[in-house]
Amino acid sequence: MAETVEIRLSPRAEFVGAVRQVLSALGRLAEMSADSVEDLKLAISEAVTNAVTREAAEGSDEEIRIVVSSDEAGVTVEVTDAGAEFDDGSPAEDEASISSQEFSFETGLSLPIVRGLTEHLEMRPAGSRGMTVRFTIKTDREPG
Amino acid sequence: MDLEVDVQERDRWSVVSLRGEIDVYTAPRLRQALIDLVEGGKTNILVDMSKVDFLDSTGLGVLVGGLKRVKAQDGSLEIVATQDKILKIFEITGLSKVFPIHESVDAAVSA
């Protein structure tokens, strides 16, 4: 049976850990393998960190929306922010994030890591500004 | 969700032992520890991640920043990591080819 959880949160770094814990619990409920739950934790953390840092770069305080749904095949996560306008699949290279060299190299790896962990990574514009990152991690059920 | 940072000197190394989770919220603590070491003239740094429960790109970014700082002074920054979930992140990002990774502090110090 499909299950869905939706969370909205202010774009604050201290919330990322809590979101990671809460949503990875859904993976355990979906009987994901231990390795897949770790992948889910990391991918969620990266996607939410990407959203938090994109909003920080714009000075935005709008809520980040996270929707997680699970079914027999796996867990699908969708993270929508109100950061800079989506730009041709290269969101980590927007002008705001490269305004500080330190900031840039600390955030530029988020989405490549998500891409390395997941199936079907999609990035698309979210309305007039912001972006949505969507990905799926297979359940990879443990035997027994 | 917290990160403990402990620094001890061992032979030529400053050993930075980490315990907890490294993410966008806690990584600044690690960054500050590395900056303090380099500014104090300590440029051979061994970061022990064997008790790290979670690491993401923010933590990797801090390590890359630390590496840049020590390299600028002919120093080195090496890693101790034992858990598959931590090693996997270094591999996905290609950083396993950038950082020497050891199985233990003892192995790194005697290398």
Chai-1 contact restraints between the chains, C-beta under 6 A:
chainA,res_idxA,chainB,res_idxB,connection_type,confidence,min_distance_angstrom,max_distance_angstrom,comment,restraint_id
A,A13,B,V24,contact,1.0,0.0,6.0,A-B,restraint_1
A,A13,B,Y25,contact,1.0,0.0,6.0,A-B,restraint_2
A,E14,B,Y25,contact,1.0,0.0,6.0,A-B,restraint_3
A,V16,B,D23,contact,1.0,0.0,6.0,A-B,restraint_4
A,V16,B,V24,contact,1.0,0.0,6.0,A-B,restraint_5
A,G17,B,M1,contact,1.0,0.0,6.0,A-B,restraint_6
A,G17,B,D23,contact,1.0,0.0,6.0,A-B,restraint_7
A,E38,B,K85,contact,1.0,0.0,6.0,A-B,restraint_8
A,S45,B,D23,contact,1.0,0.0,6.0,A-B,restraint_9
A,S45,B,D56,contact,1.0,0.0,6.0,A-B,restraint_10
A,E46,B,D56,contact,1.0,0.0,6.0,A-B,restraint_11
A,E46,B,S57,contact,1.0,0.0,6.0,A-B,restraint_12
A,T49,B,V24,contact,1.0,0.0,6.0,A-B,restraint_13
A,F105,B,G61,contact,1.0,0.0,6.0,A-B,restraint_14
A,F105,B,V64,contact,1.0,0.0,6.0,A-B,restraint_15
A,E106,B,T58,contact,1.0,0.0,6.0,A-B,restraint_16
A,E106,B,G61,contact,1.0,0.0,6.0,A-B,restraint_17
A,L109,B,S57,contact,1.0,0.0,6.0,A-B,restraint_18
A,L109,B,L60,contact,1.0,0.0,6.0,A-B,restraint_19
A,L109,B,T93,contact,1.0,0.0,6.0,A-B,restraint_20
A,S110,B,S57,contact,1.0,0.0,6.0,A-B,restraint_21
A,I113,B,S57,contact,1.0,0.0,6.0,A-B,restraint_22
A,I113,B,I92,contact,1.0,0.0,6.0,A-B,restraint_23
A,G116,B,I92,contact,1.0,0.0,6.0,A-B,restraint_24
